Amino acid sequence: MNGSSYHVLDRPPTPLEFARLVHLSRPVVIRGISYELHWVSLERLTRCFSGIECPALTKWTDDYLVQMMGDQSISVAVTPNGRADAVTRAPDGKLYFAEPFIDSMTLRDLFEKLRSGDTNVYYLQSQNGNLYSQYFFSDGEDVSEFASLRADVPPEVDFVRDALGSSPDHHHVLQPLRDCVDRTPDAVNLWIGSSDSVTSIHSARRLLREHVHCRPWYQTFHIVTTKRGMVFGRSCATHAIIVALLTKVERLYPHAVYTRADATGELYLLPSHEASPVRWSSVSDPDLADALPPEAHPIQITLTAGDTLYLPVGWWHFVRQSGDVTIALNWWYDAELEGVNWVWLNMLRGDHVP
């Protein structure tokens, strides 16, 4: 058994240290940045990731962000209950995997809605690389709604890039190392939400909305600002526990999307009859009694401003925020789907779910 603990560091790891942590497949919290607030200079404070400048930590206030973004429209998820990309019961009594309604507004409007007590819940939770997409690192067309904020956020994390190494073409087993390229993020996202925004329990994968399926990722998650903290609750601890959870609580659900009624403006679930069913966890709230199988031994991690969490591939987790507004950044790196761990995980997970 791999235990149910997690690692805590008081400084960013070296690439070698991080590579060893990736091999262990354990969550890592880097608290060095927030712990040093009482004595470091602002110049040092902005160096969040092993030498990469990250001015967002000291510059990002509501007024600054609103000024920088101006009238730029951004895509915001809207739900009546704060649960985007989650299993939801429709008025007909059926359970659906429900995606949020996507509304366009300015960042100023989003901040106002987060603090106004609106009947709907608004959450900037794009998963498509809204700050930097994979095309930023290639010759493709890279379009970002948050281009004006890029000067404050590094496109990649040095110790992660150096630890993960190059990204060979897996179709060519004998490809020379000289033909490999440095591994760059597949997505860098900016998330802004409030205590009303809660995720469903899910594993460290990226939801590809065009095809409604998932890909696994290494995730590095950094809290820029929050009043009380963000809780990564109920993370499953080992491959064995992950398997127990997968085999007992994963289901296939019909797909639906929240849509806004023209007459009333209210949100309602519209089933997607042409879409394939979505494989998702049936656990809506792991804090409920008997929600998790007895084999799962959850842990709870609380992050505050300046903290960074590395979440390994395959770890199931549930995220809850506190305070009025939390702003976070995350870097997603494509995972290695090779080696004995993936063989065992896929075999135990099985190809079928109820």
BATORRO-147044 format. One record per residue (C-alpha): x, z, y; residue in three letters; chain; residue number from 0. Coordinates in Angstrom, 2 decimals, m for minus. Layout:
REM BATORRO-147044
        c1        c3        c2   type   mol   seq
         X         Z         Y    ala     A   NUM
...
//
This chain:
REM BATORRO-147044
        c1        c3        c2   type   mol   seq
      0.00      0.00      0.00    met     A     0
      1.18     m0.80      3.50    asn     A     1
     m0.28      2.27      5.18    gly     A     2
     m2.66      2.53      8.12    ser     A     3
     m0.18      3.21     10.93    ser     A     4
      1.11      0.98     13.70    tyr     A     5
      4.41      0.73     15.54    his     A     6
      4.87      1.90     19.14    val     A     7
      7.85      0.74     21.22    leu     A     8
      8.93      2.00     24.63    asp     A     9
     10.57     m1.31     25.53    arg     A    10
     10.18     m4.99     24.60    pro     A    11
     11.84     m5.73     21.23    pro     A    12
     14.77     m8.05     20.79    thr     A    13
     13.99    m11.31     18.96    pro     A    14
     15.58     m9.89     15.79    leu     A    15
     13.54     m6.69     16.02    glu     A    16
     10.36     m8.66     16.58    phe     A    17
     11.09    m10.98     13.65    ala     A    18
     11.36     m7.93     11.39    arg     A    19
      8.05     m6.59     12.71    leu     A    20
      6.38     m9.94     12.05    val     A    21
      7.70     m9.81      8.50    his     A    22
      6.12     m6.35      8.05    leu     A    23
      2.79     m7.70      9.37    ser     A    24
      1.97     m4.55     11.32    arg     A    25
      0.45     m4.14     14.79    pro     A    26
      2.94     m3.27     17.51    val     A    27
      2.16     m1.62     20.84    val     A    28
      4.78     m2.04     23.58    ile     A    29
      4.30      0.75     26.08    arg     A    30
      7.66      0.47     27.83    gly     A    31
      6.23     m1.24     30.89    ile     A    32
      3.54      1.30     31.72    ser     A    33
      5.72      4.27     30.75    tyr     A    34
      8.39      3.17     33.22    glu     A    35
      6.03      2.92     36.20    leu     A    36
      7.20      6.20     37.69    his     A    37
     10.80      5.16     38.16    trp     A    38
     11.38      1.41     38.01    val     A    39
     11.45     m0.88     41.03    ser     A    40
      8.77     m3.51     41.60    leu     A    41
     11.36     m6.20     40.86    glu     A    42
     12.01     m4.70     37.43    arg     A    43
      8.32     m4.03     36.86    leu     A    44
      7.45     m7.72     37.15    thr     A    45
      9.83     m8.52     34.29    arg     A    46
      7.28     m7.87     31.56    cys     A    47
      8.72     m9.79     28.65    phe     A    48
     12.44     m9.60     27.99    ser     A    49
     13.48    m11.30     31.22    gly     A    50
     10.37    m13.41     31.93    ile     A    51
      8.92    m12.90     35.39    glu     A    52
      5.30    m11.71     35.25    cys     A    53
      4.16    m11.05     38.83    pro     A    54
      0.53    m10.68     37.69    ala     A    55
      1.14     m7.04     36.82    leu     A    56
      1.82     m6.08     40.44    thr     A    57
      0.05     m8.82     42.41    lys     A    58
     m3.34     m9.18     40.74    trp     A    59
     m6.02     m7.37     42.68    thr     A    60
     m9.60     m8.58     43.04    asp     A    61
     m8.97     m9.73     46.62    asp     A    62
     m5.77    m11.57     45.68    tyr     A    63
     m7.39    m13.36     42.74    leu     A    64
    m10.45    m14.36     44.75    val     A    65
     m8.23    m15.73     47.52    gln     A    66
     m6.03    m17.69     45.12    met     A    67
     m8.96    m19.15     43.17    met     A    68
    m11.11    m19.99     46.19    gly     A    69
    m14.07    m22.22     45.31    asp     A    70
    m12.63    m23.32     41.94    gln     A    71
    m15.35    m23.32     39.28    ser     A    72
    m14.59    m21.42     36.08    ile     A    73
    m16.36    m21.34     32.71    ser     A    74
    m17.89    m17.95     31.89    val     A    75
    m19.65    m16.85     28.70    ala     A    76
    m23.12    m15.36     29.23    val     A    77
    m25.19    m13.42     26.69    thr     A    78
    m28.11    m10.99     26.97    pro     A    79
    m26.26     m8.30     24.98    asn     A    80
    m22.54     m8.72     25.65    gly     A    81
    m21.77    m10.07     22.18    arg     A    82
    m20.40    m13.60     22.36    ala     A    83
    m19.39    m15.31     19.11    asp     A    84
    m21.23    m12.72     17.05    ala     A    85
    m23.89    m12.45     14.37    val     A    86
    m27.23    m12.01     16.14    thr     A    87
    m30.80    m11.60     14.94    arg     A    88
    m33.17    m14.14     16.47    ala     A    89
    m36.88    m13.55     17.22    pro     A    90
    m37.72    m15.32     13.95    asp     A    91
    m35.93    m12.52     12.09    gly     A    92
    m33.04    m14.69     10.88    lys     A    93
    m29.39    m13.87     11.47    leu     A    94
    m27.32    m16.52     13.28    tyr     A    95
    m23.72    m16.86     14.34    phe     A    96
    m24.44    m17.08     18.06    ala     A    97
    m22.19    m18.70     20.63    glu     A    98
    m22.68    m17.81     24.30    pro     A    99
    m24.23    m19.83     27.08    phe     A   100
    m21.41    m21.20     29.26    ile     A   101
    m22.07    m20.97     32.99    asp     A   102
    m19.97    m22.28     35.88    ser     A   103
    m19.21    m20.04     38.85    met     A   104
    m16.40    m18.95     41.12    thr     A   105
    m14.23    m15.95     40.33    leu     A   106
    m15.79    m14.19     43.31    arg     A   107
    m19.22    m14.65     41.73    asp     A   108
    m17.94    m13.32     38.39    leu     A   109
    m16.58    m10.12     39.95    phe     A   110
    m19.89     m9.59     41.75    glu     A   111
    m21.88    m10.04     38.55    lys     A   112
    m19.60     m7.70     36.58    leu     A   113
    m20.32     m4.91     39.07    arg     A   114
    m23.94     m5.68     39.97    ser     A   115
    m25.67     m4.51     36.81    gly     A   116
    m27.06     m7.97     36.05    asp     A   117
    m29.50     m8.12     33.15    thr     A   118
    m27.16    m10.55     31.39    asn     A   119
    m23.54     m9.84     30.44    val     A   120
    m20.78    m12.09     31.81    tyr     A   121
    m17.40    m12.38     30.11    tyr     A   122
    m14.51    m14.74     30.82    leu     A   123
    m13.33    m15.10     27.22    gln     A   124
    m12.27    m18.72     26.83    ser     A   125
    m10.24    m19.44     23.70    gln     A   126
     m9.09    m22.95     24.57    asn     A   127
     m5.93    m22.11     26.51    gly     A   128
     m7.69    m21.73     29.86    asn     A   129
     m4.37    m20.80     31.53    leu     A   130
     m1.95    m22.91     29.48    tyr     A   131
     m3.10    m25.18     26.67    ser     A   132
     m0.89    m26.64     23.95    gln     A   133
     m0.70    m29.84     26.00    tyr     A   134
      1.25    m28.03     28.72    phe     A   135
      4.19    m27.96     26.30    phe     A   136
      3.83    m31.60     25.27    ser     A   137
      3.12    m34.94     26.87    asp     A   138
     m0.65    m34.52     26.68    gly     A   139
     m3.04    m34.03     29.59    glu     A   140
     m3.12    m30.34     30.52    asp     A   141
     m6.05    m29.29     32.71    val     A   142
     m6.57    m25.66     33.70    ser     A   143
     m9.27    m23.99     35.77    glu     A   144
     m6.65    m21.35     36.63    phe     A   145
     m3.76    m23.59     37.68    ala     A   146
     m3.45    m21.67     40.97    ser     A   147
     m2.55    m18.50     39.01    leu     A   148
      0.14    m20.03     36.81    arg     A   149
      2.95    m18.94     39.12    ala     A   150
      2.08    m15.34     38.24    asp     A   151
      2.04    m15.73     34.44    val     A   152
      4.87    m16.92     32.17    pro     A   153
      3.82    m19.75     29.82    pro     A   154
      5.54    m18.12     26.85    glu     A   155
      7.07    m14.85     25.68    val     A   156
     10.82    m15.03     25.20    asp     A   157
     11.22    m12.59     22.33    phe     A   158
      8.28    m14.12     20.44    val     A   159
      9.57    m17.67     20.87    arg     A   160
     13.10    m16.74     19.82    asp     A   161
     11.91    m14.66     16.86    ala     A   162
      9.52    m17.24     15.44    leu     A   163
     12.09    m19.99     15.82    gly     A   164
     11.41    m23.69     15.48    ser     A   165
      8.27    m25.46     14.36    ser     A   166
      9.13    m28.09     11.73    pro     A   167
      6.74    m30.77     10.59    asp     A   168
      5.33    m29.20      7.40    his     A   169
      4.61    m32.65      5.99    his     A   170
      8.35    m33.27      5.69    his     A   171
      9.88    m30.57      3.51    val     A   172
     13.41    m31.94      3.83    leu     A   173
     13.25    m32.39      7.59    gln     A   174
     16.64    m31.50      9.16    pro     A   175
     16.64    m28.39     11.35    leu     A   176
     18.02    m30.46     14.23    arg     A   177
     14.69    m32.32     14.32    asp     A   178
     12.68    m29.11     14.73    cys     A   179
     11.40    m28.06     18.13    val     A   180
     11.07    m24.61     19.68    asp     A   181
      7.81    m22.89     18.83    arg     A   182
      5.58    m22.72     21.88    thr     A   183
      2.13    m21.13     22.28    pro     A   184
     m0.90    m23.09     21.19    asp     A   185
     m2.93    m21.29     23.85    ala     A   186
     m2.45    m18.83     26.70    val     A   187
     m5.72    m17.28     27.81    asn     A   188
     m6.95    m15.15     30.70    leu     A   189
     m9.80    m12.78     29.83    trp     A   190
    m11.89    m10.80     32.33    ile     A   191
    m14.72     m8.52     31.24    gly     A   192
    m16.39     m5.14     31.63    ser     A   193
    m17.47     m2.29     29.37    ser     A   194
    m20.59     m4.32     28.52    asp     A   195
    m18.42     m6.93     26.75    ser     A   196
    m17.85     m6.10     23.08    val     A   197
    m16.52     m8.33     20.33    thr     A   198
    m17.78     m8.57     16.80    ser     A   199
    m15.31     m7.58     14.12    ile     A   200
    m13.13    m10.60     13.37    his     A   201
     m9.68    m11.54     12.12    ser     A   202
     m6.78    m12.84     14.18    ala     A   203
     m7.92    m16.44     14.25    arg     A   204
     m8.88    m18.87     16.94    arg     A   205
    m12.40    m20.26     16.85    leu     A   206
    m12.36    m24.03     17.28    leu     A   207
    m15.79    m24.70     18.74    arg     A   208
    m15.69    m28.46     18.25    glu     A   209
    m15.58    m28.03     14.49    his     A   210
    m16.81    m24.43     14.10    val     A   211
    m13.95    m23.23     11.98    his     A   212
    m10.91    m21.02     12.47    cys     A   213
     m7.14    m21.26     12.49    arg     A   214
     m4.82    m18.26     12.10    pro     A   215
     m2.51    m17.13     14.90    trp     A   216
      0.13    m14.63     15.89    tyr     A   217
     m1.36    m12.92     18.95    gln     A   218
      0.44    m11.17     21.81    thr     A   219
     m2.05     m9.41     24.06    phe     A   220
     m1.10     m7.97     27.47    his     A   221
     m3.28     m5.76     29.69    ile     A   222
     m2.80     m6.64     33.37    val     A   223
     m5.25     m4.21     34.93    thr     A   224
     m7.95     m1.83     33.76    thr     A   225
     m9.46      1.38     35.08    lys     A   226
     m9.72      3.31     31.82    arg     A   227
     m8.28      1.21     29.06    gly     A   228
     m9.19     m1.24     26.35    met     A   229
     m9.76     m0.07     22.82    val     A   230
     m8.72     m2.13     19.82    phe     A   231
    m10.80     m0.22     17.34    gly     A   232
    m11.16     m0.28     13.60    arg     A   233
     m8.30     m2.59     12.70    ser     A   234
     m7.88     m3.04      8.97    cys     A   235
     m4.48     m1.91      7.88    ala     A   236
     m3.14     m3.91      4.94    thr     A   237
     m3.64     m7.15      3.05    his     A   238
     m5.40     m5.15      0.33    ala     A   239
     m7.81     m3.59      2.78    ile     A   240
     m8.33     m6.92      4.52    ile     A   241
     m9.28     m8.45      1.19    val     A   242
    m11.71     m5.63      0.43    ala     A   243
    m13.38     m6.16      3.77    leu     A   244
    m13.50     m9.93      3.42    leu     A   245
    m15.01     m9.98     m0.04    thr     A   246
    m17.69     m7.42      0.77    lys     A   247
    m18.87     m8.18      4.29    val     A   248
    m18.13    m11.85      5.03    glu     A   249
    m21.15    m14.14      4.94    arg     A   250
    m22.17    m17.67      5.86    leu     A   251
    m24.52    m17.80      8.84    tyr     A   252
    m26.44    m20.68     10.41    pro     A   253
    m25.10    m21.64     13.83    his     A   254
    m26.94    m21.14     17.12    ala     A   255
    m26.14    m21.27     20.84    val     A   256
    m27.65    m19.33     23.73    tyr     A   257
    m29.52    m21.69     26.06    thr     A   258
    m31.06    m21.01     29.46    arg     A   259
    m34.78    m21.74     29.85    ala     A   260
    m35.49    m24.08     32.75    asp     A   261
    m38.67    m22.32     33.84    ala     A   262
    m37.60    m18.66     33.69    thr     A   263
    m33.82    m18.77     33.55    gly     A   264
    m33.88    m16.43     30.56    glu     A   265
    m31.48    m16.91     27.66    leu     A   266
    m32.76    m17.73     24.19    tyr     A   267
    m31.14    m18.67     20.90    leu     A   268
    m31.31    m22.35     19.98    leu     A   269
    m30.41    m23.05     16.31    pro     A   270
    m27.90    m25.86     15.76    ser     A   271
    m29.54    m27.65     12.86    his     A   272
    m26.77    m30.26     12.54    glu     A   273
    m23.90    m27.74     12.54    ala     A   274
    m22.31    m26.36      9.38    ser     A   275
    m22.76    m22.65      8.57    pro     A   276
    m20.11    m20.33     10.00    val     A   277
    m18.20    m17.85      7.86    arg     A   278
    m18.16    m14.51      9.73    trp     A   279
    m18.11    m10.77      9.22    ser     A   280
    m21.50     m9.12      8.82    ser     A   281
    m20.23     m5.92     10.47    val     A   282
    m21.64     m5.78     14.00    ser     A   283
    m20.36     m2.31     14.92    asp     A   284
    m17.70     m0.63     12.75    pro     A   285
    m18.57      2.76     14.29    asp     A   286
    m21.92      2.80     12.52    leu     A   287
    m22.14      4.91      9.39    ala     A   288
    m21.40      2.97      6.20    asp     A   289
    m20.64     m0.18      8.22    ala     A   290
    m17.27     m0.67      6.55    leu     A   291
    m16.51     m0.63      2.82    pro     A   292
    m14.94      2.63      1.61    pro     A   293
    m11.65      0.84      0.86    glu     A   294
    m11.11      0.11      4.57    ala     A   295
     m9.15      2.72      6.49    his     A   296
     m9.55      1.79     10.17    pro     A   297
     m7.20      2.81     12.94    ile     A   298
     m7.83      2.90     16.69    gln     A   299
     m5.46      1.65     19.38    ile     A   300
     m6.06      2.29     23.09    thr     A   301
     m4.31      0.06     25.63    leu     A   302
     m3.96      0.67     29.35    thr     A   303
     m2.58     m1.40     32.23    ala     A   304
      0.90     m2.70     31.44    gly     A   305
      0.58     m2.24     27.66    asp     A   306
      1.14     m5.09     25.23    thr     A   307
     m0.21     m5.41     21.69    leu     A   308
      1.12     m7.71     18.98    tyr     A   309
     m1.64     m8.36     16.45    leu     A   310
     m0.48     m9.94     13.17    pro     A   311
     m2.29    m12.78     11.47    val     A   312
     m5.20    m11.74      9.27    gly     A   313
     m5.85     m8.32     10.78    trp     A   314
     m9.55     m7.72     11.31    trp     A   315
    m10.30     m6.01     14.61    his     A   316
    m13.03     m4.95     16.99    phe     A   317
    m12.43     m4.81     20.75    val     A   318
    m14.23     m2.59     23.23    arg     A   319
    m13.48     m2.17     26.95    gln     A   320
    m14.07      0.76     29.30    ser     A   321
    m14.24      0.89     33.07    gly     A   322
    m15.82     m1.69     35.33    asp     A   323
    m13.34     m4.58     34.99    val     A   324
    m10.50     m5.28     32.56    thr     A   325
     m8.13     m8.22     33.00    ile     A   326
     m5.95     m9.28     30.08    ala     A   327
     m3.63    m12.11     29.06    leu     A   328
     m2.97    m13.33     25.54    asn     A   329
     m0.49    m15.72     23.97    trp     A   330
     m1.43    m17.36     20.65    trp     A   331
      1.28    m18.81     18.43    tyr     A   332
      0.52    m20.96     15.38    asp     A   333
      1.08    m19.01     12.16    ala     A   334
      3.22    m19.91      9.18    glu     A   335
      0.89    m20.62      6.28    leu     A   336
      3.62    m20.46      3.67    glu     A   337
      5.00    m17.81      1.35    gly     A   338
      3.64    m15.42     m1.25    val     A   339
      1.51    m13.40      1.19    asn     A   340
     m0.69    m16.39      1.93    trp     A   341
     m0.97    m17.29     m1.74    val     A   342
     m2.21    m13.80     m2.61    trp     A   343
     m4.51    m13.53      0.39    leu     A   344
     m6.21    m16.86     m0.25    asn     A   345
     m6.54    m16.17     m3.97    met     A   346
     m8.11    m12.75     m3.45    leu     A   347
    m10.28    m13.96     m0.60    arg     A   348
    m11.83    m16.65     m2.77    gly     A   349
    m13.46    m19.92     m1.84    asp     A   350
    m17.07    m18.73     m1.85    his     A   351
    m19.08    m16.13     m0.01    val     A   352
    m22.72    m15.05     m0.52    pro     A   353
//
